[in-house]
């Protein structure tokens, strides 16, 4: 599966990319909105794992852009701070997963997210 990871924590982003790549996924990683949009211009992603705590407004704008491309979104949050973020439309889903979470549970959550379409 083609997955985009967007998180401003470089160590977490690279670790998660490595883990998901070893699990057989094609993974790209971005540190914020602009680099994520650049990646989206080059690759169609089936799912995105997005930090719910990106810089002000970036999370909302990124979810909107991902939805317009038909990409399902898994938000990673330390608490339920997703109120007011863009909501799913049609078959594009946005789900929230609370940290900490292991990579196996993260992968399961991605598949559950995509099974909902």
Biopython code that builds the backbone (N, CA, C, O; Angstrom):
import numpy as np
from Bio.PDB.StructureBuilder import StructureBuilder

atoms = [
    (1, "UNK", "N", (0.846, -1.167, 0.000)),
    (1, "UNK", "CA", (0.000, 0.000, 0.000)),
    (1, "UNK", "C", (0.898, 1.239, 0.000)),
    (1, "UNK", "O", (1.935, 1.261, 0.663)),
    (2, "UNK", "N", (0.497, 2.255, -0.738)),
    (2, "UNK", "CA", (1.233, 3.527, -0.755)),
    (2, "UNK", "C", (0.734, 4.402, 0.387)),
    (2, "UNK", "O", (-0.447, 4.739, 0.466)),
    (3, "UNK", "N", (1.660, 4.760, 1.267)),
    (3, "UNK", "CA", (1.323, 5.510, 2.475)),
    (3, "UNK", "C", (2.184, 6.764, 2.549)),
    (3, "UNK", "O", (3.382, 6.731, 2.270)),
    (4, "UNK", "N", (1.552, 7.866, 2.929)),
    (4, "UNK", "CA", (2.264, 9.114, 3.195)),
    (4, "UNK", "C", (2.232, 9.370, 4.693)),
    (4, "UNK", "O", (1.161, 9.382, 5.300)),
    (5, "UNK", "N", (3.400, 9.575, 5.292)),
    (5, "UNK", "CA", (3.500, 9.936, 6.707)),
    (5, "UNK", "C", (3.821, 11.424, 6.775)),
    (5, "UNK", "O", (4.758, 11.895, 6.130)),
    (6, "UNK", "N", (3.037, 12.163, 7.564)),
    (6, "UNK", "CA", (3.297, 13.594, 7.740)),
    (6, "UNK", "C", (3.385, 13.869, 9.233)),
    (6, "UNK", "O", (2.383, 13.823, 9.947)),
    (7, "UNK", "N", (4.591, 14.153, 9.693)),
    (7, "UNK", "CA", (4.828, 14.408, 11.115)),
    (7, "UNK", "C", (6.050, 15.306, 11.229)),
    (7, "UNK", "O", (7.038, 15.109, 10.523)),
    (8, "UNK", "N", (5.983, 16.293, 12.118)),
    (8, "UNK", "CA", (7.113, 17.214, 12.265)),
    (8, "UNK", "C", (8.214, 16.671, 13.170)),
    (8, "UNK", "O", (9.257, 17.307, 13.319)),
    (9, "UNK", "N", (7.999, 15.518, 13.771)),
    (9, "UNK", "CA", (9.019, 14.851, 14.587)),
    (9, "UNK", "C", (9.828, 13.936, 13.666)),
    (9, "UNK", "O", (9.384, 12.840, 13.324)),
    (10, "UNK", "N", (11.011, 14.391, 13.270)),
    (10, "UNK", "CA", (11.817, 13.671, 12.283)),
    (10, "UNK", "C", (12.165, 12.256, 12.724)),
    (10, "UNK", "O", (12.099, 11.331, 11.914)),
    (11, "UNK", "N", (12.529, 12.066, 13.975)),
    (11, "UNK", "CA", (12.902, 10.728, 14.452)),
    (11, "UNK", "C", (11.712, 9.776, 14.359)),
    (11, "UNK", "O", (11.859, 8.645, 13.895)),
    (12, "UNK", "N", (10.547, 10.222, 14.793)),
    (12, "UNK", "CA", (9.343, 9.391, 14.719)),
    (12, "UNK", "C", (8.995, 9.082, 13.268)),
    (12, "UNK", "O", (8.701, 7.938, 12.921)),
    (13, "UNK", "N", (9.031, 10.112, 12.423)),
    (13, "UNK", "CA", (8.688, 9.973, 11.009)),
    (13, "UNK", "C", (9.586, 8.943, 10.323)),
    (13, "UNK", "O", (9.094, 8.080, 9.597)),
    (14, "UNK", "N", (10.876, 9.027, 10.544)),
    (14, "UNK", "CA", (11.816, 8.109, 9.892)),
    (14, "UNK", "C", (11.699, 6.697, 10.456)),
    (14, "UNK", "O", (11.811, 5.724, 9.711)),
    (15, "UNK", "N", (11.478, 6.577, 11.746)),
    (15, "UNK", "CA", (11.301, 5.263, 12.361)),
    (15, "UNK", "C", (10.047, 4.575, 11.825)),
    (15, "UNK", "O", (10.081, 3.395, 11.476)),
    (16, "UNK", "N", (8.947, 5.314, 11.760)),
    (16, "UNK", "CA", (7.697, 4.749, 11.256)),
    (16, "UNK", "C", (7.823, 4.383, 9.783)),
    (16, "UNK", "O", (7.323, 3.342, 9.357)),
    (17, "UNK", "N", (8.487, 5.228, 9.004)),
    (17, "UNK", "CA", (8.702, 4.922, 7.585)),
    (17, "UNK", "C", (9.488, 3.631, 7.437)),
    (17, "UNK", "O", (9.137, 2.782, 6.617)),
    (18, "UNK", "N", (10.539, 3.476, 8.213)),
    (18, "UNK", "CA", (11.353, 2.268, 8.160)),
    (18, "UNK", "C", (10.536, 1.030, 8.527)),
    (18, "UNK", "O", (10.597, 0.011, 7.839)),
    (19, "UNK", "N", (9.774, 1.128, 9.614)),
    (19, "UNK", "CA", (8.959, -0.013, 10.058)),
    (19, "UNK", "C", (7.927, -0.412, 9.011)),
    (19, "UNK", "O", (7.784, -1.595, 8.703)),
    (20, "UNK", "N", (7.213, 0.558, 8.465)),
    (20, "UNK", "CA", (6.168, 0.242, 7.483)),
    (20, "UNK", "C", (6.769, -0.260, 6.171)),
    (20, "UNK", "O", (6.171, -1.107, 5.507)),
    (21, "UNK", "N", (7.931, 0.246, 5.793)),
    (21, "UNK", "CA", (8.616, -0.240, 4.600)),
    (21, "UNK", "C", (9.014, -1.698, 4.785)),
    (21, "UNK", "O", (8.857, -2.506, 3.870)),
    (22, "UNK", "N", (9.527, -2.036, 5.956)),
    (22, "UNK", "CA", (9.893, -3.424, 6.243)),
    (22, "UNK", "C", (8.676, -4.342, 6.235)),
    (22, "UNK", "O", (8.812, -5.544, 6.005)),
    (23, "UNK", "N", (7.496, -3.797, 6.480)),
    (23, "UNK", "CA", (6.262, -4.578, 6.458)),
    (23, "UNK", "C", (5.708, -4.708, 5.038)),
    (23, "UNK", "O", (4.658, -5.317, 4.833)),
    (24, "UNK", "N", (6.415, -4.134, 4.058)),
    (24, "UNK", "CA", (6.037, -4.300, 2.664)),
    (24, "UNK", "C", (5.283, -3.147, 2.028)),
    (24, "UNK", "O", (4.797, -3.276, 0.904)),
    (25, "UNK", "N", (5.176, -2.037, 2.713)),
    (25, "UNK", "CA", (4.457, -0.883, 2.176)),
    (25, "UNK", "C", (5.413, 0.058, 1.452)),
    (25, "UNK", "O", (6.607, 0.099, 1.749)),
    (26, "UNK", "N", (4.872, 0.812, 0.502)),
    (26, "UNK", "CA", (5.628, 1.856, -0.181)),
    (26, "UNK", "C", (5.334, 3.157, 0.560)),
    (26, "UNK", "O", (4.202, 3.641, 0.539)),
    (27, "UNK", "N", (6.345, 3.723, 1.211)),
    (27, "UNK", "CA", (6.120, 4.823, 2.146)),
    (27, "UNK", "C", (6.933, 6.055, 1.759)),
    (27, "UNK", "O", (8.120, 5.966, 1.445)),
    (28, "UNK", "N", (6.263, 7.202, 1.789)),
    (28, "UNK", "CA", (6.925, 8.500, 1.658)),
    (28, "UNK", "C", (6.694, 9.255, 2.954)),
    (28, "UNK", "O", (5.693, 9.034, 3.635)),
    (29, "UNK", "N", (7.615, 10.143, 3.297)),
    (29, "UNK", "CA", (7.491, 10.887, 4.551)),
    (29, "UNK", "C", (7.702, 12.371, 4.295)),
    (29, "UNK", "O", (8.515, 12.770, 3.461)),
    (30, "UNK", "N", (6.947, 13.180, 5.039)),
    (30, "UNK", "CA", (7.040, 14.632, 4.917)),
    (30, "UNK", "C", (7.000, 15.248, 6.306)),
    (30, "UNK", "O", (6.354, 14.722, 7.213)),
    (31, "UNK", "N", (7.696, 16.366, 6.465)),
    (31, "UNK", "CA", (7.762, 17.033, 7.757)),
    (31, "UNK", "C", (6.700, 18.092, 7.978)),
    (31, "UNK", "O", (6.582, 18.632, 9.078)),
    (32, "UNK", "N", (5.926, 18.395, 6.946)),
    (32, "UNK", "CA", (4.900, 19.419, 7.086)),
    (32, "UNK", "C", (4.065, 19.530, 5.829)),
    (32, "UNK", "O", (4.182, 18.715, 4.913)),
    (33, "UNK", "N", (3.231, 20.538, 5.796)),
    (33, "UNK", "CA", (2.262, 20.719, 4.716)),
    (33, "UNK", "C", (2.915, 20.827, 3.342)),
    (33, "UNK", "O", (2.532, 20.107, 2.421)),
    (34, "UNK", "N", (3.888, 21.708, 3.193)),
    (34, "UNK", "CA", (4.476, 21.943, 1.867)),
    (34, "UNK", "C", (5.142, 20.694, 1.301)),
    (34, "UNK", "O", (4.943, 20.364, 0.132)),
    (35, "UNK", "N", (5.924, 20.001, 2.111)),
    (35, "UNK", "CA", (6.582, 18.790, 1.607)),
    (35, "UNK", "C", (5.568, 17.679, 1.351)),
    (35, "UNK", "O", (5.776, 16.847, 0.467)),
    (36, "UNK", "N", (4.473, 17.653, 2.112)),
    (36, "UNK", "CA", (3.411, 16.672, 1.863)),
    (36, "UNK", "C", (2.721, 16.959, 0.530)),
    (36, "UNK", "O", (2.459, 16.042, -0.248)),
    (37, "UNK", "N", (2.430, 18.225, 0.272)),
    (37, "UNK", "CA", (1.796, 18.590, -0.999)),
    (37, "UNK", "C", (2.706, 18.259, -2.177)),
    (37, "UNK", "O", (2.229, 17.804, -3.217)),
    (38, "UNK", "N", (4.007, 18.480, -2.025)),
    (38, "UNK", "CA", (4.963, 18.108, -3.075)),
    (38, "UNK", "C", (4.923, 16.607, -3.335)),
    (38, "UNK", "O", (4.913, 16.177, -4.488)),
    (39, "UNK", "N", (4.899, 15.811, -2.273)),
    (39, "UNK", "CA", (4.844, 14.352, -2.419)),
    (39, "UNK", "C", (3.554, 13.928, -3.112)),
    (39, "UNK", "O", (3.558, 13.005, -3.927)),
    (40, "UNK", "N", (2.448, 14.602, -2.788)),
    (40, "UNK", "CA", (1.153, 14.265, -3.382)),
    (40, "UNK", "C", (1.109, 14.580, -4.875)),
    (40, "UNK", "O", (0.344, 13.955, -5.610)),
    (41, "UNK", "N", (1.908, 15.528, -5.328)),
    (41, "UNK", "CA", (1.981, 15.836, -6.756)),
    (41, "UNK", "C", (2.684, 14.729, -7.529)),
    (41, "UNK", "O", (2.455, 14.565, -8.727)),
    (42, "UNK", "N", (3.538, 13.970, -6.850)),
    (42, "UNK", "CA", (4.331, 12.941, -7.505)),
    (42, "UNK", "C", (3.757, 11.541, -7.363)),
    (42, "UNK", "O", (4.034, 10.675, -8.193)),
    (43, "UNK", "N", (2.956, 11.303, -6.319)),
    (43, "UNK", "CA", (2.480, 9.955, -6.021)),
    (43, "UNK", "C", (1.036, 9.996, -5.551)),
    (43, "UNK", "O", (0.640, 10.894, -4.809)),
    (44, "UNK", "N", (0.252, 9.015, -5.990)),
    (44, "UNK", "CA", (-1.115, 8.849, -5.473)),
    (44, "UNK", "C", (-1.039, 7.915, -4.269)),
    (44, "UNK", "O", (-0.614, 6.767, -4.397)),
    (45, "UNK", "N", (-1.445, 8.399, -3.112)),
    (45, "UNK", "CA", (-1.375, 7.616, -1.881)),
    (45, "UNK", "C", (-2.738, 7.028, -1.551)),
    (45, "UNK", "O", (-3.767, 7.684, -1.712)),
    (46, "UNK", "N", (-2.732, 5.797, -1.091)),
    (46, "UNK", "CA", (-3.972, 5.147, -0.652)),
    (46, "UNK", "C", (-4.364, 5.643, 0.732)),
    (46, "UNK", "O", (-5.548, 5.798, 1.032)),
    (47, "UNK", "N", (-3.363, 5.890, 1.574)),
    (47, "UNK", "CA", (-3.617, 6.340, 2.941)),
    (47, "UNK", "C", (-2.513, 7.286, 3.382)),
    (47, "UNK", "O", (-1.399, 7.269, 2.857)),
    (48, "UNK", "N", (-2.859, 8.115, 4.367)),
    (48, "UNK", "CA", (-1.884, 9.026, 4.969)),
    (48, "UNK", "C", (-1.992, 8.922, 6.479)),
    (48, "UNK", "O", (-3.086, 8.832, 7.036)),
    (49, "UNK", "N", (-0.842, 8.936, 7.128)),
    (49, "UNK", "CA", (-0.769, 8.987, 8.589)),
    (49, "UNK", "C", (-0.302, 10.399, 8.917)),
    (49, "UNK", "O", (0.814, 10.790, 8.574)),
    (50, "UNK", "N", (-1.168, 11.162, 9.588)),
    (50, "UNK", "CA", (-0.924, 12.593, 9.782)),
    (50, "UNK", "C", (-0.908, 12.932, 11.266)),
    (50, "UNK", "O", (-1.804, 12.541, 12.014)),
    (51, "UNK", "N", (0.111, 13.657, 11.678)),
    (51, "UNK", "CA", (0.195, 14.180, 13.039)),
    (51, "UNK", "C", (-0.911, 15.218, 13.219)),
    (51, "UNK", "O", (-0.990, 16.183, 12.458)),
    (52, "UNK", "N", (-1.753, 15.024, 14.213)),
    (52, "UNK", "CA", (-2.856, 15.962, 14.466)),
    (52, "UNK", "C", (-2.362, 17.294, 15.010)),
    (52, "UNK", "O", (-3.136, 18.245, 15.114)),
    (53, "UNK", "N", (-1.085, 17.371, 15.356)),
    (53, "UNK", "CA", (-0.542, 18.577, 15.987)),
    (53, "UNK", "C", (0.494, 19.273, 15.113)),
    (53, "UNK", "O", (1.507, 19.753, 15.621)),
    (54, "UNK", "N", (0.253, 19.334, 13.813)),
    (54, "UNK", "CA", (1.137, 20.100, 12.941)),
    (54, "UNK", "C", (0.947, 21.582, 13.246)),
    (54, "UNK", "O", (0.056, 21.949, 14.012)),
    (55, "UNK", "N", (1.764, 22.417, 12.660)),
    (55, "UNK", "CA", (1.640, 23.863, 12.873)),
    (55, "UNK", "C", (0.213, 24.319, 12.612)),
    (55, "UNK", "O", (-0.534, 23.680, 11.871)),
    (56, "UNK", "N", (-0.151, 25.432, 13.232)),
    (56, "UNK", "CA", (-1.519, 25.941, 13.182)),
    (56, "UNK", "C", (-2.099, 25.932, 11.767)),
    (56, "UNK", "O", (-1.532, 26.523, 10.848)),
    (57, "UNK", "N", (-3.216, 25.265, 11.609)),
    (57, "UNK", "CA", (-3.931, 25.240, 10.343)),
    (57, "UNK", "C", (-3.434, 24.231, 9.333)),
    (57, "UNK", "O", (-4.154, 23.904, 8.390)),
    (58, "UNK", "N", (-2.212, 23.722, 9.505)),
    (58, "UNK", "CA", (-1.667, 22.794, 8.513)),
    (58, "UNK", "C", (-2.425, 21.477, 8.484)),
    (58, "UNK", "O", (-2.658, 20.927, 7.408)),
    (59, "UNK", "N", (-2.810, 20.966, 9.635)),
    (59, "UNK", "CA", (-3.504, 19.677, 9.669)),
    (59, "UNK", "C", (-4.809, 19.767, 8.891)),
    (59, "UNK", "O", (-5.106, 18.899, 8.070)),
    (60, "UNK", "N", (-5.578, 20.798, 9.141)),
    (60, "UNK", "CA", (-6.865, 20.971, 8.451)),
    (60, "UNK", "C", (-6.658, 21.102, 6.939)),
    (60, "UNK", "O", (-7.357, 20.446, 6.166)),
    (61, "UNK", "N", (-5.722, 21.926, 6.514)),
    (61, "UNK", "CA", (-5.484, 22.109, 5.077)),
    (61, "UNK", "C", (-4.984, 20.824, 4.436)),
    (61, "UNK", "O", (-5.358, 20.507, 3.307)),
    (62, "UNK", "N", (-4.147, 20.085, 5.143)),
    (62, "UNK", "CA", (-3.632, 18.832, 4.605)),
    (62, "UNK", "C", (-4.747, 17.803, 4.449)),
    (62, "UNK", "O", (-4.827, 17.130, 3.421)),
    (63, "UNK", "N", (-5.603, 17.674, 5.451)),
    (63, "UNK", "CA", (-6.714, 16.722, 5.351)),
    (63, "UNK", "C", (-7.601, 17.073, 4.160)),
    (63, "UNK", "O", (-8.019, 16.184, 3.419)),
    (64, "UNK", "N", (-7.887, 18.338, 3.972)),
    (64, "UNK", "CA", (-8.708, 18.768, 2.838)),
    (64, "UNK", "C", (-8.055, 18.380, 1.517)),
    (64, "UNK", "O", (-8.728, 17.877, 0.618)),
    (65, "UNK", "N", (-6.748, 18.608, 1.392)),
    (65, "UNK", "CA", (-6.025, 18.252, 0.165)),
    (65, "UNK", "C", (-6.023, 16.744, -0.048)),
    (65, "UNK", "O", (-6.218, 16.277, -1.170)),
    (66, "UNK", "N", (-5.802, 15.978, 1.019)),
    (66, "UNK", "CA", (-5.799, 14.521, 0.903)),
    (66, "UNK", "C", (-7.173, 14.007, 0.496)),
    (66, "UNK", "O", (-7.277, 13.121, -0.352)),
    (67, "UNK", "N", (-8.226, 14.553, 1.093)),
    (67, "UNK", "CA", (-9.584, 14.144, 0.738)),
    (67, "UNK", "C", (-9.870, 14.413, -0.733)),
    (67, "UNK", "O", (-10.506, 13.599, -1.402)),
    (68, "UNK", "N", (-9.410, 15.540, -1.235)),
    (68, "UNK", "CA", (-9.680, 15.877, -2.632)),
    (68, "UNK", "C", (-8.993, 14.908, -3.592)),
    (68, "UNK", "O", (-9.394, 14.786, -4.749)),
    (69, "UNK", "N", (-7.959, 14.220, -3.108)),
    (69, "UNK", "CA", (-7.249, 13.221, -3.913)),
    (69, "UNK", "C", (-7.763, 11.808, -3.664)),
    (69, "UNK", "O", (-7.276, 10.859, -4.278)),
    (70, "UNK", "N", (-8.741, 11.656, -2.771)),
    (70, "UNK", "CA", (-9.275, 10.334, -2.467)),
    (70, "UNK", "C", (-8.424, 9.531, -1.506)),
    (70, "UNK", "O", (-8.553, 8.309, -1.442)),
    (71, "UNK", "N", (-7.558, 10.192, -0.761)),
    (71, "UNK", "CA", (-6.677, 9.518, 0.191)),
    (71, "UNK", "C", (-7.330, 9.476, 1.566)),
    (71, "UNK", "O", (-7.772, 10.505, 2.079)),
    (72, "UNK", "N", (-7.392, 8.288, 2.164)),
    (72, "UNK", "CA", (-7.919, 8.140, 3.519)),
    (72, "UNK", "C", (-6.859, 8.577, 4.518)),
    (72, "UNK", "O", (-5.663, 8.417, 4.274)),
    (73, "UNK", "N", (-7.304, 9.131, 5.650)),
    (73, "UNK", "CA", (-6.389, 9.747, 6.610)),
    (73, "UNK", "C", (-6.536, 9.118, 7.986)),
    (73, "UNK", "O", (-7.641, 8.981, 8.510)),
    (74, "UNK", "N", (-5.401, 8.739, 8.559)),
    (74, "UNK", "CA", (-5.334, 8.283, 9.941)),
    (74, "UNK", "C", (-4.593, 9.363, 10.719)),
    (74, "UNK", "O", (-3.395, 9.566, 10.525)),
    (75, "UNK", "N", (-5.312, 10.053, 11.600)),
    (75, "UNK", "CA", (-4.714, 11.100, 12.427)),
    (75, "UNK", "C", (-4.112, 10.482, 13.673)),
    (75, "UNK", "O", (-4.747, 9.652, 14.324)),
    (76, "UNK", "N", (-2.901, 10.876, 14.009)),
    (76, "UNK", "CA", (-2.271, 10.449, 15.256)),
    (76, "UNK", "C", (-2.319, 11.612, 16.229)),
    (76, "UNK", "O", (-1.807, 12.695, 15.946)),
    (77, "UNK", "N", (-2.941, 11.380, 17.382)),
    (77, "UNK", "CA", (-3.105, 12.444, 18.373)),
    (77, "UNK", "C", (-2.746, 11.932, 19.754)),
    (77, "UNK", "O", (-2.888, 10.745, 20.045)),
    (78, "UNK", "N", (-2.279, 12.836, 20.602)),
    (78, "UNK", "CA", (-1.978, 12.471, 21.983)),
    (78, "UNK", "C", (-3.212, 12.562, 22.854)),
    (78, "UNK", "O", (-3.267, 11.969, 23.931)),
    (79, "UNK", "N", (-4.192, 13.297, 22.393)),
    (79, "UNK", "CA", (-5.492, 13.382, 23.046)),
    (79, "UNK", "C", (-6.486, 13.742, 21.959)),
    (79, "UNK", "O", (-6.084, 14.055, 20.838)),
    (80, "UNK", "N", (-7.777, 13.705, 22.266)),
    (80, "UNK", "CA", (-8.762, 13.989, 21.230)),
    (80, "UNK", "C", (-8.836, 15.485, 20.964)),
    (80, "UNK", "O", (-9.659, 16.202, 21.532)),
    (81, "UNK", "N", (-7.941, 15.935, 20.075)),
    (81, "UNK", "CA", (-7.886, 17.357, 19.728)),
    (81, "UNK", "C", (-8.335, 17.577, 18.297)),
    (81, "UNK", "O", (-8.003, 18.595, 17.690)),
    (82, "UNK", "N", (-9.089, 16.629, 17.751)),
    (82, "UNK", "CA", (-9.447, 16.693, 16.338)),
    (82, "UNK", "C", (-10.761, 17.419, 16.091)),
    (82, "UNK", "O", (-11.179, 17.533, 14.938)),
    (83, "UNK", "N", (-11.423, 17.911, 17.122)),
    (83, "UNK", "CA", (-12.665, 18.644, 16.932)),
    (83, "UNK", "C", (-12.421, 19.839, 16.021)),
    (83, "UNK", "O", (-11.480, 20.607, 16.221)),
    (84, "UNK", "N", (-13.273, 19.983, 15.030)),
    (84, "UNK", "CA", (-13.148, 21.111, 14.117)),
    (84, "UNK", "C", (-12.284, 20.836, 12.904)),
    (84, "UNK", "O", (-12.183, 21.685, 12.018)),
    (85, "UNK", "N", (-11.657, 19.671, 12.842)),
    (85, "UNK", "CA", (-10.873, 19.344, 11.657)),
    (85, "UNK", "C", (-11.813, 18.920, 10.538)),
    (85, "UNK", "O", (-12.977, 18.600, 10.781)),
    (86, "UNK", "N", (-11.304, 18.919, 9.319)),
    (86, "UNK", "CA", (-12.116, 18.522, 8.173)),
    (86, "UNK", "C", (-12.684, 17.127, 8.390)),
    (86, "UNK", "O", (-12.008, 16.262, 8.947)),
    (87, "UNK", "N", (-13.878, 16.908, 7.971)),
    (87, "UNK", "CA", (-14.548, 15.624, 8.143)),
    (87, "UNK", "C", (-14.600, 14.865, 6.827)),
    (87, "UNK", "O", (-14.460, 15.458, 5.757)),
    (88, "UNK", "N", (-14.802, 13.544, 6.907)),
    (88, "UNK", "CA", (-14.813, 12.729, 5.697)),
    (88, "UNK", "C", (-15.952, 13.103, 4.749)),
    (88, "UNK", "O", (-17.017, 13.554, 5.170)),
    (89, "UNK", "N", (-15.696, 12.904, 3.483)),
    (89, "UNK", "CA", (-16.727, 13.068, 2.476)),
    (89, "UNK", "C", (-16.741, 11.824, 1.617)),
    (89, "UNK", "O", (-15.691, 11.237, 1.354)),
    (90, "UNK", "N", (-17.914, 11.418, 1.179)),
    (90, "UNK", "CA", (-18.086, 10.228, 0.355)),
    (90, "UNK", "C", (-17.360, 9.045, 0.978)),
    (90, "UNK", "O", (-17.653, 8.656, 2.108)),
    (91, "UNK", "N", (-16.407, 8.468, 0.235)),
    (91, "UNK", "CA", (-15.710, 7.271, 0.702)),
    (91, "UNK", "C", (-14.346, 7.588, 1.299)),
    (91, "UNK", "O", (-13.574, 6.675, 1.592)),
    (92, "UNK", "N", (-14.048, 8.836, 1.479)),
    (92, "UNK", "CA", (-12.761, 9.221, 2.049)),
    (92, "UNK", "C", (-12.935, 9.346, 3.554)),
    (92, "UNK", "O", (-13.768, 10.119, 4.028)),
    (93, "UNK", "N", (-12.157, 8.591, 4.293)),
    (93, "UNK", "CA", (-12.313, 8.541, 5.739)),
    (93, "UNK", "C", (-11.194, 9.268, 6.469)),
    (93, "UNK", "O", (-10.056, 9.335, 6.004)),
    (94, "UNK", "N", (-11.549, 9.805, 7.614)),
    (94, "UNK", "CA", (-10.585, 10.373, 8.544)),
    (94, "UNK", "C", (-10.863, 9.737, 9.894)),
    (94, "UNK", "O", (-11.934, 9.929, 10.469)),
    (95, "UNK", "N", (-9.897, 8.980, 10.398)),
    (95, "UNK", "CA", (-10.014, 8.362, 11.712)),
    (95, "UNK", "C", (-8.884, 8.859, 12.594)),
    (95, "UNK", "O", (-7.829, 9.263, 12.105)),
    (96, "UNK", "N", (-9.115, 8.826, 13.897)),
    (96, "UNK", "CA", (-8.104, 9.253, 14.858)),
    (96, "UNK", "C", (-7.620, 8.060, 15.660)),
    (96, "UNK", "O", (-8.418, 7.236, 16.105)),
    (97, "UNK", "N", (-6.325, 7.970, 15.841)),
    (97, "UNK", "CA", (-5.700, 6.939, 16.659)),
    (97, "UNK", "C", (-4.871, 7.656, 17.717)),
    (97, "UNK", "O", (-4.108, 8.571, 17.408)),
    (98, "UNK", "N", (-5.027, 7.237, 18.951)),
    (98, "UNK", "CA", (-4.344, 7.907, 20.048)),
    (98, "UNK", "C", (-2.951, 7.312, 20.271)),
    (98, "UNK", "O", (-2.773, 6.094, 20.244)),
    (99, "UNK", "N", (-1.972, 8.187, 20.490)),
    (99, "UNK", "CA", (-0.611, 7.769, 20.831)),
    (99, "UNK", "C", (-0.559, 7.414, 22.310)),
    (99, "UNK", "O", (-1.350, 7.952, 23.084)),
    (100, "UNK", "N", (0.328, 6.542, 22.727)),
    (100, "UNK", "CA", (1.284, 5.791, 21.905)),
    (100, "UNK", "C", (0.599, 4.606, 21.234)),
    (100, "UNK", "O", (-0.373, 4.060, 21.757)),
    (101, "UNK", "N", (1.108, 4.220, 20.086)),
    (101, "UNK", "CA", (0.563, 3.082, 19.353)),
    (101, "UNK", "C", (1.727, 2.355, 18.691)),
    (101, "UNK", "O", (2.655, 2.980, 18.178)),
    (102, "UNK", "N", (1.664, 1.037, 18.708)),
    (102, "UNK", "CA", (2.689, 0.229, 18.060)),
    (102, "UNK", "C", (2.447, 0.153, 16.560)),
    (102, "UNK", "O", (1.340, 0.419, 16.092)),
    (103, "UNK", "N", (3.470, -0.206, 15.814)),
    (103, "UNK", "CA", (3.371, -0.227, 14.358)),
    (103, "UNK", "C", (2.391, -1.297, 13.881)),
    (103, "UNK", "O", (1.730, -1.098, 12.862)),
    (104, "UNK", "N", (2.276, -2.418, 14.581)),
    (104, "UNK", "CA", (1.332, -3.466, 14.178)),
    (104, "UNK", "C", (-0.103, -2.958, 14.325)),
    (104, "UNK", "O", (-0.923, -3.144, 13.426)),
    (105, "UNK", "N", (-0.407, -2.318, 15.455)),
    (105, "UNK", "CA", (-1.746, -1.751, 15.651)),
    (105, "UNK", "C", (-2.009, -0.629, 14.647)),
    (105, "UNK", "O", (-3.135, -0.477, 14.173)),
    (106, "UNK", "N", (-1.003, 0.141, 14.327)),
    (106, "UNK", "CA", (-1.142, 1.200, 13.332)),
    (106, "UNK", "C", (-1.510, 0.606, 11.974)),
    (106, "UNK", "O", (-2.407, 1.107, 11.297)),
    (107, "UNK", "N", (-0.818, -0.461, 11.578)),
    (107, "UNK", "CA", (-1.115, -1.108, 10.301)),
    (107, "UNK", "C", (-2.530, -1.674, 10.309)),
    (107, "UNK", "O", (-3.253, -1.526, 9.324)),
    (108, "UNK", "N", (-2.936, -2.313, 11.391)),
    (108, "UNK", "CA", (-4.310, -2.836, 11.493)),
    (108, "UNK", "C", (-5.327, -1.711, 11.345)),
    (108, "UNK", "O", (-6.339, -1.863, 10.661)),
    (109, "UNK", "N", (-5.052, -0.594, 11.985)),
    (109, "UNK", "CA", (-5.965, 0.551, 11.904)),
    (109, "UNK", "C", (-6.062, 1.080, 10.474)),
    (109, "UNK", "O", (-7.139, 1.484, 10.036)),
    (110, "UNK", "N", (-4.955, 1.081, 9.754)),
    (110, "UNK", "CA", (-4.984, 1.502, 8.350)),
    (110, "UNK", "C", (-5.891, 0.590, 7.536)),
    (110, "UNK", "O", (-6.695, 1.066, 6.734)),
    (111, "UNK", "N", (-5.765, -0.716, 7.739)),
    (111, "UNK", "CA", (-6.604, -1.651, 6.992)),
    (111, "UNK", "C", (-8.073, -1.514, 7.370)),
    (111, "UNK", "O", (-8.940, -1.606, 6.502)),
    (112, "UNK", "N", (-8.370, -1.295, 8.652)),
    (112, "UNK", "CA", (-9.764, -1.068, 9.065)),
    (112, "UNK", "C", (-10.303, 0.207, 8.421)),
    (112, "UNK", "O", (-11.449, 0.248, 7.973)),
    (113, "UNK", "N", (-9.483, 1.232, 8.379)),
    (113, "UNK", "CA", (-9.869, 2.486, 7.744)),
    (113, "UNK", "C", (-10.230, 2.256, 6.279)),
    (113, "UNK", "O", (-11.264, 2.726, 5.804)),
    (114, "UNK", "N", (-9.378, 1.534, 5.576)),
    (114, "UNK", "CA", (-9.592, 1.311, 4.148)),
    (114, "UNK", "C", (-10.732, 0.340, 3.882)),
    (114, "UNK", "O", (-11.402, 0.447, 2.854)),
    (115, "UNK", "N", (-10.966, -0.604, 4.785)),
    (115, "UNK", "CA", (-12.083, -1.542, 4.623)),
    (115, "UNK", "C", (-13.421, -0.829, 4.699)),
    (115, "UNK", "O", (-14.422, -1.335, 4.191)),
    (116, "UNK", "N", (-13.453, 0.339, 5.327)),
    (116, "UNK", "CA", (-14.688, 1.100, 5.449)),
    (116, "UNK", "C", (-15.136, 1.744, 4.149)),
    (116, "UNK", "O", (-16.274, 2.200, 4.048)),
    (117, "UNK", "N", (-14.261, 1.788, 3.152)),
    (117, "UNK", "CA", (-14.614, 2.417, 1.864)),
    (117, "UNK", "C", (-15.433, 1.480, 0.997)),
    (117, "UNK", "O", (-15.814, 1.844, -0.115)),
]
sb = StructureBuilder()
sb.init_structure("model")
sb.init_model(0)
sb.init_chain("A")
sb.init_seg("    ")
for serial, (resi, resn, name, xyz) in enumerate(atoms, 1):
    if name == "N":
        sb.init_residue(resn, " ", resi, " ")
    sb.init_atom(name, np.array(xyz, "f"), 0.0, 1.0, " ", f" {name:<3s}", serial, name[0])
structure = sb.get_structure()
